[in-house]
Amino acid sequence: SVLSRYENQITILSDYLEEFPETDEPVWILGRQHHLNTDKSKLLLDISARLWFTYRRKFSPIGGTGPSSDAGWGCMLRCGQMMLAQALICRHLGRDWQWEKHKKQPEEYHRILRCFLDRKDCCYSIHQMAQMGVGEGKSIGEWFGPNTVAQVLKKLALFDEWNSLAVYVSMDNTVVIEDIKKMCWSPAQSSSVAHSSAHLHRSALGQNKNPAGLCPGWKPLLLIIPLRLGINHINPVYIDAFKECFKMPQSLGALGGKPNNAYYFIGFLGNELIYLDPHTTQSFVDSEENGTVDDKSFHCQQAPHRMKIMNLDPSVALGFFCKEECDFDNWCSLVQKEILKQQSLRMFELVQKHPPHWPPFIPPTKPEVTTTGAELIESTDKLFELEEEFEILSV
């Protein structure tokens, strides 16, 4: 508890020290441009609207006998939660949705928040992520890297029928257009039972169309690109391309930070990255009886942190969200124009066809089980029973 109080004091102090400077340079936040001289308040509102996940304490022990706090080891998992939460906000509420303290929010907002509460029955909880990480070779309480978090999110998304995301994690710095379109156009529901369940979800939200009113067939895409932008330090040749990614309207920012110290990067100003910091320990928050969540501690309401890009660890993961196929086509065009054609040393490759020397691409599907979502993985024992079924996802 002494460490937690010290950590919180440091966070508050650094927030006061890190106010934005007076400058004519634009600030980019997840595909939106802001000018400090004219709309600083809009910038701060945009940042505070992002869901902010931090260390928590006093939640139920992970796996029944494991840790009841993720302080000191869960920062990259929290950053992964933040990136995914931003995708869900864009999916259900739109990129321009704003959060205001004490303002009544739509049911979809509270439902998104409930996906991330620190309970074993919430589909993207710290419990689910930590236990799914066992299948990626990470013990509960062990620090994750960006790629491990991406793989965990990809697996957990298979059990999330409400959000119905297609999660693509690139291999070997290569994004394959053919594979993504094959995955996103795969049948969204594999059984009449699942279809009925999804119909009930829609009815509960008062929706007659598909969730979020999407065209039938295309599953919204969460695209994660793990990268190594240098050996021990980031190679300066990648900086312009890295910054360009935050300008794209599909941007979900980036996971990264410093060794064993993860941050969620949401934008940049000049040669400084802007990030949300999970290294504050707060108490566990549960949902109310009516399903709402006291959300004050899930939004950072102080000036965000900044760090020089050259101080970034070279191991990062970029995130993008494409709600519809046209969004993905637009993203491909932007990558070709702004990143690939401008760079002699490319951050990643974008190819049309599946490389012939790779194993065949098979879109991941939910294992055949009788339970759904987070109810499935309640203990590490059950996780091991699923490992054989998940092996194909790790290829």
C-alpha positions in Angstrom: 0.0 0.0 0.0 3.0 2.3 0.6 4.2 1.7 -2.9 0.7 2.4 -4.3 0.5 5.7 -2.5 3.9 6.7 -3.7 3.1 5.7 -7.2 -0.1 7.8 -7.2 1.7 10.8 -5.8 4.3 10.6 -8.5 1.6 10.3 -11.2 -0.2 13.4 -9.9 3.0 15.4 -9.6 4.1 14.5 -13.1 0.7 15.5 -14.5 1.1 19.0 -13.2 4.6 19.2 -14.7 3.6 17.9 -18.1 1.1 20.5 -19.2 1.1 21.0 -23.0 3.5 23.8 -24.2 2.4 26.8 -26.2 3.1 25.8 -29.8 1.7 26.2 -33.3 2.4 22.5 -34.1 -0.7 20.3 -34.4 -1.4 17.6 -31.9 -2.7 14.3 -33.4 -4.8 12.0 -31.2 -6.1 8.7 -32.8 -6.7 10.2 -36.3 -7.9 13.6 -35.1 -5.9 16.8 -35.4 -6.1 19.5 -32.7 -4.5 22.9 -32.4 -3.4 24.0 -28.9 -3.7 27.7 -29.6 -7.4 27.4 -30.6 -9.0 24.3 -29.2 -7.0 23.1 -26.2 -10.2 22.2 -24.3 -11.4 20.0 -27.2 -8.0 18.2 -27.1 -8.3 17.5 -23.4 -11.9 16.4 -23.8 -10.8 14.0 -26.6 -8.1 12.5 -24.4 -10.3 12.2 -21.3 -13.0 10.3 -23.4 -10.6 7.4 -23.9 -11.2 4.5 -21.5 -8.2 4.4 -19.1 -7.4 1.1 -17.4 -4.9 1.0 -14.6 -3.6 -1.4 -12.0 -6.3 -2.5 -9.6 -6.3 -4.1 -6.2 -8.8 -6.1 -4.1 -10.4 -8.0 -6.9 -11.2 -11.7 -6.6 -8.0 -13.8 -6.8 -7.1 -14.9 -10.4 -7.7 -18.6 -10.8 -9.2 -18.7 -7.3 -5.8 -18.7 -5.6 -3.7 -16.3 -7.6 -3.0 -12.6 -7.1 -5.8 -10.1 -6.2 -3.9 -7.2 -7.7 -2.0 -6.7 -10.9 0.2 -3.9 -9.6 3.8 -4.4 -10.9 3.0 -6.9 -13.7 -0.3 -6.1 -15.5 0.6 -2.8 -17.2 0.8 -4.3 -20.8 -2.5 -6.1 -20.2 -4.1 -2.9 -19.2 -2.7 -1.2 -22.3 -4.1 -4.0 -24.4 -7.5 -3.4 -22.7 -7.3 0.3 -23.6 -6.6 -0.4 -27.3 -9.4 -2.9 -27.5 -11.8 -0.6 -25.6 -11.1 2.2 -28.1 -12.0 -0.2 -30.9 -15.3 -1.0 -29.1 -16.1 2.7 -28.6 -15.6 3.3 -32.3 -17.7 0.3 -33.1 -20.7 1.1 -31.0 -20.5 4.9 -30.3 -18.3 6.3 -33.0 -14.9 8.0 -32.9 -16.4 11.4 -32.2 -18.2 10.2 -29.0 -17.3 12.3 -26.0 -17.4 11.5 -22.3 -18.4 14.1 -19.7 -18.3 13.6 -16.0 -21.8 13.0 -14.4 -23.4 12.9 -17.9 -25.8 10.0 -18.5 -24.2 7.6 -21.1 -25.9 5.1 -23.4 -26.3 1.5 -22.5 -23.7 0.4 -25.0 -21.1 2.5 -23.1 -21.8 0.7 -19.8 -21.9 -2.6 -21.6 -18.4 -1.9 -23.0 -17.1 -1.1 -19.6 -18.6 -4.3 -18.1 -16.5 -6.3 -20.6 -13.3 -5.1 -18.8 -14.3 -5.2 -15.1 -11.9 -7.2 -12.9 -14.1 -10.3 -12.6 -13.6 -13.8 -14.0 -16.9 -13.7 -15.9 -16.1 -10.5 -17.9 -14.8 -11.4 -21.3 -11.7 -9.1 -21.3 -11.0 -8.9 -17.6 -7.5 -9.1 -16.1 -8.5 -12.6 -15.1 -9.3 -13.8 -18.6 -6.2 -12.1 -20.1 -3.8 -13.5 -17.5 -5.2 -17.0 -17.8 -5.3 -17.0 -21.6 -1.6 -15.8 -21.4 -0.7 -19.2 -19.9 -1.3 -20.7 -23.4 1.2 -18.1 -24.7 3.8 -19.3 -22.3 3.3 -16.6 -19.7 2.7 -17.5 -16.1 0.1 -15.6 -14.2 1.8 -12.5 -12.7 4.5 -12.5 -15.5 5.0 -9.4 -17.6 3.6 -9.5 -21.2 5.1 -8.0 -24.3 3.0 -6.3 -27.1 2.8 -9.4 -29.3 1.6 -11.7 -26.4 -1.2 -9.3 -25.5 -2.2 -9.2 -29.2 -2.4 -13.0 -29.3 -4.4 -13.1 -26.1 -7.0 -10.5 -27.4 -7.3 -12.5 -30.7 -8.2 -15.7 -28.7 -10.6 -14.0 -26.3 -12.4 -12.2 -29.1 -13.6 -15.6 -30.4 -15.9 -15.9 -27.4 -17.3 -12.4 -27.6 -20.5 -12.6 -29.7 -21.9 -9.2 -28.8 -18.9 -7.2 -30.3 -18.2 -9.8 -33.0 -14.8 -8.6 -33.9 -12.4 -10.1 -36.4 -9.0 -9.8 -34.8 -6.0 -10.1 -37.1 -2.5 -10.1 -35.7 0.1 -9.8 -38.5 3.0 -12.2 -38.8 6.6 -11.4 -39.8 5.8 -7.7 -40.2 3.4 -8.5 -43.0 -0.2 -7.7 -43.4 -2.0 -9.9 -46.0 -5.1 -8.2 -47.6 -6.4 -11.5 -48.9 -6.4 -13.2 -45.5 -8.1 -10.2 -43.8 -10.9 -10.1 -46.3 -11.3 -13.9 -46.0 -11.6 -13.6 -42.2 -13.9 -10.5 -42.1 -16.3 -12.0 -44.7 -16.5 -15.4 -42.9 -20.0 -16.2 -41.6 -20.4 -14.3 -38.3 -22.5 -17.0 -36.7 -21.7 -20.7 -36.8 -25.0 -22.1 -35.4 -28.6 -21.2 -34.9 -28.1 -21.1 -31.2 -25.4 -18.4 -31.6 -27.7 -16.6 -34.0 -30.5 -16.6 -31.5 -28.1 -15.4 -28.8 -27.0 -12.5 -31.0 -30.6 -11.7 -31.8 -31.4 -11.5 -28.1 -28.5 -9.1 -27.6 -29.8 -6.9 -30.4 -33.3 -7.0 -29.0 -32.0 -5.9 -25.6 -30.4 -2.9 -27.1 -33.5 -2.0 -29.1 -31.8 -2.8 -32.4 -33.4 -4.4 -35.4 -30.3 -4.5 -37.5 -27.0 -6.2 -36.9 -25.1 -4.8 -33.9 -24.1 -1.2 -34.7 -26.1 -1.3 -37.9 -23.4 -2.9 -40.0 -23.9 -4.4 -43.4 -24.5 -8.2 -43.1 -21.4 -10.3 -43.5 -18.5 -8.0 -42.8 -17.1 -8.4 -39.3 -15.5 -5.2 -37.9 -11.7 -5.6 -38.0 -9.3 -5.1 -35.2 -5.9 -5.1 -36.9 -2.8 -5.4 -34.7 0.7 -5.2 -36.1 3.5 -6.2 -33.7 6.8 -4.6 -34.8 10.5 -4.4 -33.9 11.7 -1.0 -34.9 15.3 -1.5 -34.1 17.6 -3.6 -32.0 18.3 -1.9 -28.7 16.8 1.5 -29.6 14.3 2.7 -32.1 15.8 3.3 -35.6 15.3 7.0 -36.5 14.4 6.0 -40.0 11.0 4.7 -38.7 10.0 7.8 -36.8 8.1 9.6 -39.6 6.2 6.5 -40.6 5.4 5.7 -37.0 3.9 9.1 -36.4 2.0 8.9 -39.7 0.0 6.0 -38.2 -1.5 8.2 -35.6 -2.9 10.5 -38.3 -4.9 7.7 -39.9 -8.7 7.8 -39.1 -8.5 4.1 -38.4 -5.8 4.6 -35.7 -6.1 2.8 -32.3 -2.6 4.0 -31.3 0.2 1.8 -30.2 1.2 -0.5 -27.4 4.8 -0.2 -26.2 6.9 1.8 -23.7 10.2 1.0 -22.0 11.5 -2.4 -20.8 8.9 -3.9 -18.4 7.1 -0.5 -18.4 4.1 -0.4 -20.8 2.1 2.6 -22.0 -0.8 3.1 -24.4 0.3 5.7 -27.0 -2.6 7.7 -28.4 -0.9 10.4 -30.4 2.0 12.8 -30.8 3.1 16.4 -30.7 6.3 17.1 -32.6 8.8 14.5 -31.6 7.0 13.6 -28.4 4.5 10.7 -28.0 1.3 11.2 -26.0 0.3 8.3 -23.8 -2.1 7.0 -21.1 -0.2 5.5 -18.2 -1.6 2.4 -16.4 0.9 2.7 -13.5 -1.6 4.0 -10.9 -3.2 1.5 -8.5 -6.9 2.0 -7.9 -9.5 -0.1 -6.0 -11.6 -2.7 -7.8 -14.9 -1.3 -9.2 -17.9 -3.5 -9.9 -21.1 -2.7 -11.7 -24.2 -1.5 -10.0 -27.4 -3.5 -9.7 -28.9 -1.7 -12.7 -25.9 -2.6 -14.8 -24.2 0.8 -14.8 -20.6 1.4 -13.8 -19.2 4.2 -11.6 -16.9 5.3 -14.4 -15.0 8.2 -12.8 -11.8 6.1 -12.3 -11.9 4.8 -15.9 -11.2 8.3 -17.5 -7.9 10.2 -17.0 -8.9 13.7 -16.3 -5.5 15.3 -16.0 -3.0 16.3 -18.6 -1.6 13.2 -20.3 2.0 12.1 -20.2 4.5 12.7 -23.0 7.9 11.1 -23.9 10.4 11.6 -26.6 10.0 9.1 -29.5 13.7 8.2 -29.4 13.2 6.9 -25.8 10.6 4.4 -27.0 11.5 0.7 -26.8 11.7 -0.7 -30.3 9.2 -3.5 -29.5 5.7 -2.0 -30.3 2.3 -3.0 -31.7 0.2 -0.7 -33.9 -3.6 -0.9 -33.7 -6.2 0.0 -36.3 -10.0 -0.4 -36.4 -12.0 -0.8 -39.6 -15.7 -0.9 -39.0 -16.6 -1.6 -42.6 -14.7 -2.9 -45.6 -14.4 0.6 -47.1 -12.5 1.6 -44.0 -10.0 -1.2 -44.5 -9.7 -0.3 -48.2 -9.0 3.3 -47.3 -6.4 2.2 -44.7 -4.6 0.1 -47.4 -4.5 3.1 -49.7 -3.1 5.3 -46.9 -0.4 2.8 -46.1 0.6 2.6 -49.7 0.7 6.4 -50.0 2.0 7.6 -46.7 4.2 4.7 -45.4 5.4 2.2 -48.1 6.1 4.6 -50.9 7.9 7.0 -48.7 10.2 4.6 -46.9 13.4 2.9 -48.0 13.4 0.8 -44.9 9.7 -0.2 -44.3 8.1 -0.6 -40.9 5.9 -3.4 -42.3 4.8 -4.9 -45.6 1.3 -4.8 -47.1 0.7 -7.6 -49.7 -2.3 -8.6 -51.6 -1.9 -12.4 -51.7 -1.1 -15.0 -49.0 2.7 -15.8 -49.3 3.0 -19.3 -50.8 5.7 -20.4 -48.4 3.4 -19.7 -45.4 1.1 -22.3 -43.9 -2.5 -22.0 -45.3 -4.6 -19.2 -43.7 -7.6 -20.6 -41.8 -9.9 -17.9 -40.2 -10.1 -18.6 -36.5 -13.4 -19.9 -35.1 -14.8 -20.4 -31.7 -14.2 -23.9 -30.3 -17.4 -26.0 -30.1 -18.5 -25.6 -26.5 -21.8 -25.3 -24.8 -21.0 -22.1 -22.8 -20.3 -18.7 -24.3 -17.9 -15.9 -23.8 -16.2 -15.4 -20.5 -18.1 -18.2 -18.8 -15.8 -20.6 -20.6 -12.5 -19.8 -19.1 -13.1 -19.9 -15.3 -9.9 -21.7 -14.3 -6.5 -22.6 -15.6 -7.6 -26.2 -15.7 -10.3 -25.5 -18.3 -7.8 -23.4 -20.3 -5.5 -26.4 -20.8 -8.4 -28.4 -22.1 -8.7 -25.9 -24.9 -5.1 -25.6 -25.9 -5.2 -28.2 -28.6 -8.1 -26.5 -30.2 -6.2 -23.2 -30.1 -3.0 -24.4 -31.6 -4.0 -23.4 -35.1 -4.4 -19.8 -33.9 -0.8 -19.6 -32.9 0.5 -20.5 -36.4 
